[in-house]
Amino acid sequence: MTSVPETGTWTYDGFTSSALDPDRWTIMTMAGSDGSVHPYRDRNARVRTGDGRFELTIAPFTRFHDTDPRRNNAKQMYRSVRPFPVPPGGELAFDVVMGVRTYGQIPHDLLDAFGTVNLFDPDTGVVLNAAATNDTVYAVVERLVLPGVTRPEDHYIHRIVLDVPTEPGQEHRYRITYRAETRTVQWYVDGRLVYWAGLPVPVAGFHAGMALFSARDLTRYTRAEREHGQGATGSWRPWYVSTAVR
C-alpha cells in the first residue's frame, strides 16, 4: 500500500483540471462469473469539472438489473486509484463537501435516488458512506460478502438517519475518521459529530469513492417500482486526507 505522510492534511484532488484526473480516479468495475467486466457506469451520465468541484448528473437513471444488485445499485461510481493506509495506532480522515439534488425521488425513501461519499476496504469488505437525498442525510456502515474475504454470516448493513436538515442541492461538509487503536469510525457533518460506530475487524486502509445510486431491494420491488424515471445530480468539492499518530 502506497505510503502517505504520517501526520498532516493534504489535498487528494482539487478538481482544477478540465477532466477528471485518471491518475486519481477510475470507474468502479466488477467481474462477472464468466470473466466479463461490468463497469459501474450509466449511459445517461454527464460530468463537469475544472472549477474546483466535480459534478455528475444522471437523469434519468438507466443502469438497472433484476437479479444482481452489483449491476443495479450503483448507477455511476468512481473510486480512488490508490488506497490510503491507516497509520499504525493512528487516525485516518477524509473531508469533502458534497451536494445532492434528486429528480423524481420518492420522498424520504433512502434508496430510491441518492449520492454518496464512500470509503471502502476490499481486504475486509468494510464500507463506510455518508449519503444524501433531497430530504435526508444518513450514514451507512456495511460489511460486504466478498469471495475469499468474508462469509455470508459476516454481512451486515446499518443505515442511520442523521439529525441534519437538508434541501435539494444543499452542500454539506462531510468528514469520516477511522481510529486504528479502537477500530472506531466517526461521522461529522458541517463540523459536528453526528454518529460513531465500532468495526468488527481492523482495517489497514481505505479507498475513497463518490457515486450516485438507486438501490431499492430487487426482491421486494418490481422493475417498474425501481425504474420510474428518477435521477440525481451530485457535486463534490476538493477531497482532503488527514493522518495523525496518536
N, C-alpha and C positions, 0 to 999 in steps of 0.2 A: 504494500500500500504506500502510495507516494506521501512523503513527509510534508508537514506544514509547520510553521513556527510554533514553538511550544507555548508561547504567550503572545497575546496581541489580537488585533482586529484587522482584517484586510478585505478588500473587495474582490469577490469572485467574478462578478460581471456587472459592469456599469451600464450595459446596453447603449453604447455610444456609436457602434458601427451600424451601417445601413442594412446589415443582415445578421441573423443570429449566428454567433461565433461557433463554427463546427468544432473548434478545439475545446470548447467549454460545454456544449450541449449537443445531444443527439436524440432522435426519436426512439422511444422505448419500443422494444420488439419482444415477441415471444416465439418460441419454436413449437411447431406442430408435431404430432406424433409421427407424421410421415416425413419429417425433416424439413418441411417448409417453414418459412419465416413470415410472421404476421406483424406488421408494424402497427403501433397504436397511432393511427393517422386517419383523419376523416377527410373525405374528398371535398367537403364544403369549407375546409379551413381557410381562413385568410389571416395573414400575420403582418404586423407592422412593428418596426423597431428603429432605433437610432436617435431617439430624443430622450434618452435616459430611462426608458421603460420598454418592455416587450408586451405587445398586445396580440391576443389570439381571439378570433371570432369564428364561431361555427353556428350558422343559423339558416336552416335547422340542422340538427344532428342527423347524420346518415349512417354511422357505423353501428349497426345492430346485429345481434346474433341470437338465436332462440335457445341454444343449449350450452354455450361456452361463455361464462362471464368474462374471460380474458379477451374475447373477441367482441364483447358488447360494452363493457362498463366504461373503459377509458376511451373517450372519443378522440382526443389527441393528447399525448403525454410526452414531455421532454425530461430526460434525466441528465445529470451532470456526467461528463465524460469520465471524470476522476472521482474516486471515493475520498472522503475526508476522515482521517484517523482520529480517534479519541486519544488525547494524551493519557498515558498510564496514570491512573489515580487522579486525573484532572477532569476538565469540563470542555465540552464542545458545544457551540451555539451557532444558530443560523438566524439572521434577521432579514426580512424582506417586507416591503409594502405591497399588498395585493388588493385590487378592487374587482368585484364580480357583479355583472349585470346579466340576468337571465331573461329569456323571452319565452312566453307561454308556459312557464313553470307552474306546476300545481302548487298553490300557496302552502307554505310551511311543510312541504314534503322535502325531506333532507336529500333524497336520492334522485329526484326527477331531473334536475339540472343543477350543477354546482361546479365551482372552481376550487383548486387546492394548492397549498404549499405542501410538498411531500418530502419526507425523509424516509429512506428505506435501506435495509441491510440484507443483501441476498445470501449472506452466510448464516443468518439466523432466521430469516423470514419476518423480522420485525418491521412494521410500517408505522410511521407517525405522521399524521396530517393535521393541518389547520385548514378548514373548509368553510365556504360561504355560499349562500344563495342570495336572492333578492331580500330575504326577510330574516335569515338566521345565520349565525356564526357558530361553528361547532368544532370540537376536537375529535380525532379518531386515533385509537391505538389498536393495532391488529397484529396477529402473528399468522402469516400465510402458511398454507401447506405447500411445501416445495419438495419435489422428489430428491431423495438423498440428503435432505436437510431437516425436515420436520415430518411428523406423523399426523394423520388426521385428528387424533385426540389432542394435539398441541395447538390446534387452531382456535382462535377466539377473536372477536371484534367488539369494541365498545365505541359508540358514538355519543358524545356528551354535548348537549346544547349549552352554550356559554351565555352568561349574562352580559351580552354585548349588543346593544341596539345597533341596527344597521338599516341601510336603504339601498335600492338598486344602484350599483356602480360605486358605492361609498368605499373609499380606501381605508384600510386599517394596517397598522404595523404589527406584524407577527414575529415573535421570537420563540424559538423552540430550543431548549437546552437539555443536554444529557450529561449527567454526572456519573463517571465511571465507578467511583468508590461505592456509591449507594444504588447504582442502576436506576436512578430516578430521572424522570423526564418532567420538565415544566413547560407549560404554555403561557406566554404573555401576549396580551393584545393591547396595543396602544400604551405600552409601558406598565400594564397591570397584570399581576399573576392571576390567572383565571382557572387553572387546573393543573394537577400534577398526578403522576402515576408511576408505579414501580414496574420494571420489566422482569419477566421470569428468567431471562438469560442475560449474561453480559454481552455488550455489543462493542466491537473493536473499531467500527467506523460506519459512516453513512454516505450514501449518495443523496444528492438533492434533486428535487423534481418540481415541475409545475404542469398543471393539466386542467382540462375540462372533462367532466364526467356526466353520465346518466346511468344509474346503477340500480334501478328497481329490480326486485327479485324475479329471476326468469321463471321460477316455478309457481309464483303467485299471480303474475300479471301476464296477460296476453301481449302479443306484439303490438296490437292496436292501443293497448293501455300504456305501453312503454314508448312507442314511437308515435307521438301525436303532434309533431311539428315544433317541439321545444328546441331551444338552443341557448347559447350563452356567449358572453364576452368576458375574458379575464385579462387583467393587466398586472404586470409585476415590475416593480422598480428595482434598483440595484440590490443584488444579493451580497450580504456581508457575512463573513465567517469569523468567529472568535474562538480562541483557545486559551485555556488557563490551567495552570498546575496548582492544585490545592495542597 
